[in-house]
Amino acid sequence: MISSGAPSAPSAVLVTGAASGIGLACALRLAAAGHGVAMVDRDADGLAGAARRCAERASTAMRISTHAADLTDPAATAAAVNAALTVHTGLYGVVNAAGAVRGGTAVDTTDADWRWNLDTNASSAFYVCRAALPHLVAAGRGAIVNIASLTALRPIPDRAGYAAAKGAVIAFTRQLAYEYGPHGITANTVCPGAIRTPLLAARFDREPAAERDLSARIPLRRMGEPDELAALVVLLVTGGCGYLTGQTITVDGGLSLV
Ligand SMILES: NC(=O)c1ccc[n+]([C@@H]2O[C@H](COP(=O)([O-])OP(=O)(O)OC[C@H]3O[C@@H](n4cnc5c(N)ncnc54)[C@H](O)[C@@H]3O)[C@@H](O)[C@H]2O)c1
């Protein structure tokens, strides 16, 4: 059942970017595995449809909630996390999957696009963690998974602002692991390679040759599916490898090997 009110649902995992792509795949997997999910995204309509899909998989009533917010706005982000906590009794996991790209080299990236990349991809994760961490600390356990990008580790053209922002996500996550480990909280970064989501599909629908070229360079010879990423994220966030923290894990079909 999708909930927007009564505080009767048990503790949950908060997932950002949950209306689409990797965030949605994580929410679907969590719901299917019986976890409560607080779904956050700026796309309110997409979020409603995504929540209906999760609710169909959820095993228990009152486990899926939705909270529309622009995560580049710190006040709106804090309000979304607090709203989730009016529905669920607590949080034991956070998945920061919200993100997007504005391209450009160091020379042709405008001030506005630089700030937009940092706000959308790095500050958003910071605002969410700042609001959620006191609740994980109070619970004495928790797991944070932040989605960065292979681009932060292995440059591609025209990604000055985006790569810098995702690099900040990696450093921020290591800092979280260091400072909050004593509270029983793990923090890890997952770096996707090329995953077939709306973020990439728009380009490859226009340029099928570009997708063929990219796939030919990937050792597994194909793009990844969002659910293949979500499988790892859910393992990390639900304690399946509870001694793993502060790590940066690439899920890229081997692309980082070439
Ligand atoms: N798809 C890939 O190949 C790939 C590769 C590397 C990294 N990533 C990263 O994975 C994450 C998920 O990307 P995806 O491919 O699923 O993209 P997507 O576009 O399918 O989903 C991203 C979601 O984030 C939401 N979002 C963006 N900015 C937001 C904001 N300011 N406030 C609230 N919500 C916001 C969007 O509305 C969307 O629903 C992103 O951080 C992206 O940078 C993806």
The ligand as a MOL file (V3000), in Angstrom:
LIG
                    3D

  0  0  0     0  0            999 V3000
M  V30 BEGIN CTAB
M  V30 COUNTS 44 48 0 0 0
M  V30 BEGIN ATOM
M  V30 1 N 22.7750 5.1400 -16.1270 0
M  V30 2 C 24.0930 5.1160 -16.1160 0
M  V30 3 O 24.7340 4.5210 -16.9800 0
M  V30 4 C 24.8440 5.8200 -15.0090 0
M  V30 5 C 26.2390 5.7940 -15.0740 0
M  V30 6 C 26.9570 6.4020 -14.0670 0
M  V30 7 C 26.3010 7.0070 -13.0060 0
M  V30 8 N 24.9470 7.0260 -12.9750 0 CHG=1
M  V30 9 C 24.3160 7.6690 -11.8220 0
M  V30 10 O 23.2970 6.8300 -11.3280 0
M  V30 11 C 22.2910 7.6240 -10.6970 0
M  V30 12 C 20.9360 7.2420 -11.2500 0
M  V30 13 O 20.9180 7.5670 -12.6410 0
M  V30 14 P 19.9130 6.8760 -13.6470 0
M  V30 15 O 20.7220 6.3880 -14.7810 0
M  V30 16 O 19.0090 5.9520 -12.9300 0 CHG=-1
M  V30 17 O 19.1460 8.1860 -14.1640 0
M  V30 18 P 17.5900 8.4950 -14.3130 0
M  V30 19 O 17.5380 9.7940 -15.0380 0
M  V30 20 O 16.8760 7.3330 -14.8690 0
M  V30 21 O 17.1160 8.6920 -12.8010 0
M  V30 22 C 17.5990 9.7520 -12.0080 0
M  V30 23 C 16.4700 10.2270 -11.1090 0
M  V30 24 O 16.9950 11.2670 -10.2660 0
M  V30 25 C 16.0190 12.2680 -10.1650 0
M  V30 26 N 16.6400 13.5510 -9.8580 0
M  V30 27 C 17.5790 14.2010 -10.5900 0
M  V30 28 N 17.8740 15.3660 -10.0280 0
M  V30 29 C 17.1090 15.4680 -8.9060 0
M  V30 30 C 16.9300 16.4550 -7.9190 0
M  V30 31 N 17.5960 17.6270 -7.9640 0
M  V30 32 N 16.0540 16.2310 -6.9110 0
M  V30 33 C 15.3540 15.0780 -6.8550 0
M  V30 34 N 15.4550 14.1130 -7.7800 0
M  V30 35 C 16.3220 14.3020 -8.7990 0
M  V30 36 C 15.3420 12.3040 -11.5280 0
M  V30 37 O 14.0530 12.9200 -11.4770 0
M  V30 38 C 15.2840 10.8210 -11.8800 0
M  V30 39 O 14.0810 10.2280 -11.4550 0
M  V30 40 C 22.6700 9.0850 -10.9650 0
M  V30 41 O 23.3230 9.6000 -9.8270 0
M  V30 42 C 23.6330 8.9920 -12.1310 0
M  V30 43 O 24.5380 10.0660 -12.1510 0
M  V30 44 C 24.2040 6.4460 -13.9550 0
M  V30 END ATOM
M  V30 BEGIN BOND
M  V30 1 1 1 2
M  V30 2 2 2 3
M  V30 3 1 2 4
M  V30 4 1 4 5
M  V30 5 2 4 44
M  V30 6 2 5 6
M  V30 7 1 6 7
M  V30 8 2 7 8
M  V30 9 1 8 9
M  V30 10 1 8 44
M  V30 11 1 9 10
M  V30 12 1 9 42
M  V30 13 1 10 11
M  V30 14 1 11 12
M  V30 15 1 11 40
M  V30 16 1 12 13
M  V30 17 1 13 14
M  V30 18 2 14 15
M  V30 19 1 14 16
M  V30 20 1 14 17
M  V30 21 1 17 18
M  V30 22 2 18 19
M  V30 23 1 18 20
M  V30 24 1 18 21
M  V30 25 1 21 22
M  V30 26 1 22 23
M  V30 27 1 23 24
M  V30 28 1 23 38
M  V30 29 1 24 25
M  V30 30 1 25 26
M  V30 31 1 25 36
M  V30 32 1 26 27
M  V30 33 1 26 35
M  V30 34 2 27 28
M  V30 35 1 28 29
M  V30 36 1 29 30
M  V30 37 2 29 35
M  V30 38 1 30 31
M  V30 39 2 30 32
M  V30 40 1 32 33
M  V30 41 2 33 34
M  V30 42 1 34 35
M  V30 43 1 36 37
M  V30 44 1 36 38
M  V30 45 1 38 39
M  V30 46 1 40 41
M  V30 47 1 40 42
M  V30 48 1 42 43
M  V30 END BOND
M  V30 END CTAB
M  END
